[in-house]
Amino acid sequence: MATDGGGPTAAELVGRYGSPLYVYRAERVEAAAADLRAALPTGAVVMYSLKANPHPELVRVLRGAGCRVELTSTGELASALAAGFDGAECLYGGPGKTVEELTAAFTSGIRHYSVESLADLRRVGSVALAHGTRATCLLRVNPPSNAGGAGLRMTGQPSQFGLDLDANPDVTGADLAVPGATVHGFHFYPLTNTPDERTLREELLGSVRVAADLAARWGIEVTHLDLGGGFSTPYAGEGDRPVYTTLREPLERELDARFPAWRTPGFELVFESGRYLVGDSGTLVCTVTDVKTSGPGTYTVLDTGIHHLGGLSGIGRLRPMTARPATPTDAERVPTSLVGPLCTPADIVNRAASLPAPHPGQLLEIPNVGAYGLTASLVGFLSRPAPTEVLLRGGAVVHASRLRLAREPVTELRTGDAYQEKGPDHMSVQWDAEFEKQLREALPRLGGDGPVSPEASLRAAGLDSLATVELLVKLEEAYGVQIPDEVLTPAAFASPGSLWEAVSDRLRPTVSQG
């Protein structure tokens, strides 16, 4: 890492920010985006899947590289908004969408969704109608397996992902005609992290054929086709990200045959990637804290472990990770187990590693961990602090921060008083017009072109520290009151409903409740 792109050495960064330390390089993210776009059909849209790494500064780099984003949670939505994306640049998916998170998504201006079942489609349509708008939807399908082969299979077998075509043979186009939602294409994601390019190519071609067959069967005019991803990159070990050379031409020929309009304006061909775009940008720098002998083995104890990287490695779900000295050395290598600092025998980084002369204070690097690193690990286990994350560009540090878990009080939702039950999935709050007016002025994104929902996420709508102060001043001026600090907890600012719950008693003397 020390010589990769220039800039500070691992030792210099640890001296500034402590150990352990994630280091990301912006230029590698941009190079991956350019390589992937060059490998795909002309004009294809590349979407970044935030589950790989939701760090807002990395997401911001990808926005600059021309990518859009694919989200599956309100936390990822908050990261995308913080990185500068707006709702029109987002696809919201995932198999377990709730009314609450859909409300936050619609409030943030997202109108494009991937739906995983007919029930999911109806739920999206219902929330769209509640916001006075309409959603455009991709139907994610789980077709029979196309090519099989390497990689983690997401569909093509019994799975929670997508509409299983074998299990739902009687679905018709009429079933997809849902109030509030228009199905205008299909979403596929049969494989992930596929090292074999031939297998990946055959899966993508098979998805194009299935999409054409379904469009004809159900009478859908396809204007959006999301073929997913499956692009591979090394993880927590040595190796280079592949450059694909045999995808573009076969895919273009198949698309020309099956979807002649795919090259025309108004048709969007989409591919998604997480690990390929950010995987090789990240390195985890850590420090040896102890070297111990037990029985016939040597144990090298690190200040990092499964709470920072590879949380499932201890139960055999991931391959052992590779660590190398941050400073090259010719010292003789010693077989050793790399273990973390946690009070559990599952905290194993590598049971059969080899290190040159391991000793306390030695700096090690684990490469290729820009994807599925910190936020894919057991961050809260044993309550240890998270490592600092540093973004470099041109050898200079452009951002340094640390993820922190914090507990906050939660206001109990209740019926009566401010809340009035409207059904199992929807609550309505009896606030007055002035309150909503001040909310909308302080947070223009709130509610979009529909009504303000009491469950909407104020944070997703743009409520930061400055907007919080502005909103409080507006409320106090509008009602001629002073709101005491003790009621202004973090939980109070979670949603319009929770904020009204917290401050309405102070506002009621001057408000007609009608």
N, C-alpha and C positions, 0 to 999 in steps of 0.2 A: 504493500500500500504506500510505503514511503516515497517510492519513485513513480508511482502510477499517476501521471498527470501533474507531477510537481507539487509544490506546497509543503506544508508542515509534515514532519515525520510522525509516526504513531506515538513515539515518546514525547514529542512536543505537544501533541494534542492531549495526551493523558496528563501532561503537566499542567495544561490549562483547565481541563474539564473533569479530570479524574477518570478512574477506571471502574467498571467497564464502559465501553464507548462504541456506539454505532456511528460509522462514518459513511456518508453517501456522496457520490460524485454526480453532479448534474449533467456533465457532458456524456456520461455513459447512458443515462436515461434518454437523452436526446438522440444518441447514436442508435440505441435499440429501436426507438420509434421510427427513425428513418429507415433502418434495415427492414423492419416489419412492413412498413408501407410499400417499400420497393418490391417486396416479395408477393404482394397481393394484387388482385385485379385493379386496373386503373380506376382511380376515383373512389376507391373503397374508403369507408369511414372506419377509423380505428378508435375503439372505446377502451378506456382503462378501467379494469375491475378493481375497485378500491379495497376489496377484501385482501388483496395481496399486500398492501401497505397503505393505510389511509393518512399518512403524514401529510398535512396540508401543503407543506413546501415542496414535497415531491409531486403532489398532485398539481401544484402551480406550474412546475417545470413541464409536466405533460400537457397542460393547457397551452403553454407557449409553443409546444411542439405540434399543436394542431389536433390533439386528441379530444374526444368527448369522454364522458364517464358513465359507468354502470354501477348502480348502487343497490344495496339490499338492506339498509337500515337507516334510521334517523341519525345515528352517529356518523355514518359515512356521508349522509346528506349534509350535515354540519361541516364536515371537512371539505366537501366539494364547494360549498358556498364560501367558506373561508378562503379557498384557493382562487376564487373569482368566477366560478361557473355560475350560470343562471339555470333556471328550470328547463329552458328549451334545449340545453346541451346535455340533459341527463336522461338515462333510461333507468326506471325503478323496477327491480325484479325481486326474485326470491320466493320460496314456496310457502312462507308463513306470514304473509302481510296481514296486519291487523287494521281495523278501522282507524285506530289512533295514529298509526304511522302513515297510513294513506292520507289522513287529514293533514298531517305535517307536510307530506309531499305535495299535495294539491295547494296548500297554503304557500309553499315556496315556488309555485309556478310550474311544477312538473305535470306534464300532460301525456307523457309517453311511458307506457308500462309493458312489462313482460308478464303475462299471466300463466299460471301453472295448471289450472284446472277450470272447469266451468264455474265452480263456486267462486274461485278467485276472480274470474271475469265479472261475475255478477256483483261481487263486493266492490271492485274498482268502479264499475258503472254506477253503483248506488252512491258512493262517496262523490263521484264526479257530479251527479245530479244535485247532491246536497250543496255543492259549491257553485251551482249554476253554470256548469261547463260540461265538456265532453272529453273523454279520454280516447287516445288512439292506442291500440294494443297489439302486441305480438303474442301469438299463441305459442308457448313453448311446448314442443312435442317430444315424446319419448317413443321413437320408432324402433322397429326391430334392429338388431345390431347390423351395421354395414360391413365393417372390415375387421373388427376385433383387433387383436394385437396389443402392443405395449401401451402403458399409460394407465392412469386411474379412470375407469369407465364411469361416466356420470349418468348415461342413459343407455338404451339398448338392452336393458335387463330390468327386473323389478327395482323401482327407485321412487323416492319422494319427488323427483324432478320431472316436470312436464306431464302432459296428457298422454297416458299410455295408450297407444293406438290399438294394441292387441286386446287390452282390457275394456276398451270403449269402442267397439266396432259399429255401434248404432248411432254415433254422433252425426248430426246433420248440420248443414249450413244454418238452418233455422235455430238450432241450439246456440249458435254464436251471435245471433241477433239480440243483443242485450241493451236495454235502455241505458243511455249514458256512456256507452263504449262502442267503438268501432274496431273490429279486427281487420287490420290492413296488411298482415304479413305473419311470418313465422320466425320462431327462435329455436335454434339448435345449439346444443353444447354436449356432444356425445362423449368427448374425451378431454382430459386435462394432462398437461406435462407429458406429451407424446414424443419420445426421443427419435422415433423412426419416421422420416419424412414421407415415405410411401404410404404408411398407415394413415398418417394425418391427411394426406392428399385424398385417399380413397374415402375417408370419412366425410370430408368436406364435399366431395363430388356426390356421394350418396345422399347427403342432406339436401343438396340442390334438387335431386330427382324426387325425393320424398315431398319437398315443398311444392313442386310442380304438380304432383299427383293429388296432393291435398287441396291445392287451389282449384283444380278442375272438379274434384269430388264435391267440395263445399261451395263452389261458386264465389270464391274470394278473389277480388282484384288486388293482387299483391303489389304494393308500392314500397314495402320495406321487407328486407330479408336479412336476418341476423344469423350468420353461420357459426357464431361462437368462436372458439379458439382451439386450445390444445397445444399451443406453442411451448416449446421446452427450453429450459435453461438449467445449468448446474445449480445444486443447492448445497450450501454449507460444505463445499469441498472444491478441490481444484478443477479446472476445466473452463472452456470458453463457450459462450452463447453461440448456438448454431446460426448460420445464415442460410435461409431457405432459397432454393433456386428452381424448384420444379412445381411450384404451386400456381403461379399466375396464369400461364398459358392454358393448362388443362381446365382450370376453373373458368376462364373467360370463354373457352369453347363450349363448355357445358351450359353456362349462363346464356350464351347466344342462342343455344338450341332450345332451352327450357323457358327462359324469360327474356325474349327479344327486347323488351323495353328497359332492361337494366342499365343501359348506357345513357338513357334519356334523363333530362332534368325532372325531378320529382320522385325518382326511384332511388332508394338508399340501400346500398349493400354494406353490411356492417360486419366487422370482426372484432372480437374482444380478446384482451390479454391482460394478465396481471403480472405473473412472474417473469415473462419474457421482457417486459418493458422496464422493470426495476430490479430484477434479480441480481444482475452482475454489478449493480451500482453500489452495493452495500458490503461493508466489512465490519465485523465485530472485533474490537480490540479488547483484550482482557489481560489479567495479570495472574501469574502463579503465586498463590499464597502459601503453599506448603507442598512438600514432597515426602510421602510416607511409604514405609514398607510394611506389608501385612501378609504373613505367610510367604508364598513364593512370588507375590506380585508387588509392583510399585504403583502408588496412587498419586497422581499429580492433581492437587486441589486448586481450582480456579475461583476467581471472584465472580464468575458468571455460571449459569446452568440452565435448567429447563424452565426457569421462570423468566429468562431473557431470550431463549432461543430453543426451538424444537421441543416444545412441551410434551410431545408424544413419543420422543425418542426413547425415554426410559421404559416404555412398555412395548418397545419393539416395532412401532409403527413407522419409524423413519430410519433411514440408513445412518450409521455413525457419522459424526461430523469430523472434518479435518481441521486441525490447528497447525499453524506454522509459526516459527519465530518471526517477530516483527523486524528483527535485524538479522540478516543471513549470517550463518555461522558454519564452520567446518567441524564442529565438535561431534564426537561420536554419538550416534542415535541410541536411545534407550527405550525398550518396550515399556509402556506404561498405560494405565487406565486414566483417562481424563474425567474428572468428576467435579461437580459443582459444590457450592457451599450450603445447600439446603439440608435440613434434618430429615432426609429420607433416602433410602438406598436406591430409589428410582432416579436420583439426580445424576445421571450418567451422560456425559458428552460423547465419549468413545471408549469402549471397553478394551480395544486393542490398538492403541495409538503408538506412535513412535516419535520421540522428540530428542533433539540434540541437547544433552546435558541439562535436563529440566532442573530449575532451582527457583527458590522464592524471589520474587521481584522481576522475573522474566516476563516480557511482554509477548503475547501470542496474538495471532490474527486468525479469524475464521472467515474465509472469503465467500462471496456469492450469497449473501444473506439480505439483500435489499428487499426480497419478497418473503412473506411468511416467516418473518423474524419476530420482532418484539410483540406485536399485537396478536400473533398466532401462538403465543406461549402462555404459560401459567403465571401471568403478570401479578396476580394478587396472592399467589401461594406463599405463605410465611411472611407476607407483608414487608418484603425487602424493597428498597427503592429501585426504580427503573434506571437503566443507564441513560446517560445523556446521548442525544442524537444530534449529529453535526452534519450540515450540508456544505459541501465544498463546490466552488466554481472557479475555474482558472487557478486552482491552488489556494484560493482564499476562502475563509470561513464566511458564509453568507447568512447562516442561521444556526443557532444552537439552542436546544430546549430539552426539557425532560417531561415525560408523561407522568402524571400523578393521579393516583386513585384517591378520591375523597368521598366521604360519607356525608350525605345531606338529609335534612329532615324532609318528610313527605307529608303533605296535607291530605287527609283522608277525604276521598270523594263521598258525597252524601246526597241524598234526595231531600227535598224540602229546602227552606231558606233560599239560598242563592241557586241551588241546583234543582232541576226538575227532570225526572226521568222521562225519556222519550222512547225507550225500547232497550233491548239488551246491548246494542252496539252504539248508541248515540245519546249524548247528554246535551241539554240546552240550558243556558244560564240566563236569568232574568236581570241583565244589566240594562242600563238606560242608554239612550242614543249618544249622550255626551261622552260616556266612557268609551264606546266604540269609536267615536270620532277621534278622540285623543290617541287611541291605539293605532288607528290607521295613519294619522299624521306622523306619528313617531316611527312607525314601521310600515312603509308603503307596500311591502310585499305581503303583508298579513292579509289573508283572505282572498288574495288575487282578485278575480272578477266575480267572486261569490261571497256568501256570508262568512263572517268570522266565526270559526268553530271554537267552543270553549276548550277543546282538547288540543288545539293547534300549538305547535312548538314555537315559543317566542324566540328561542335561540336560532332556530332554523329560519325564522323570518328576519333575522338580522339584529337581534337584541344583544349588543355588546355593552361594555361598561359605559361608553359615552351615550348610547341610546337609552340606557337605563336611567341615567341622570336626566336626560331630556324628557323622557316620559314622566318621571316623577314631578318635575317642574311643571309640565303641562297639566297634569292632574291637579296639583295643588293650586295652580292659578285658576283653572277652570271651575273648581269647586270652592275656592276660598278657604282651604283647610291646610293644615300641616300634618303630614303622615309620619307617625313616629318610626324611628329606626328599628325598633324591636319587632315590628311586623314585617319588615322587609328582608325576609330570609331568602336564600337561593331557591327554595321550593316555591315561594310565592311567585317567582318570575318564570316558572316552568311553562305556563300557558295562560291565555286570557282568563280562563275559569279560575285558576288558582290565584291569579292576581286580584280578580274581583272579590274572591273569597277573603283575601287578606285585608283589602282596603275598604270594602263596601260599608262596614260599620262606621267608618270615619266619613264616608261620603253621603250616607243616607240622610243625615239631618237636612241636607240642602238638595236632595234628589227626590223627585216624585217617582215612586216605584210603579205606578200605574198598574 
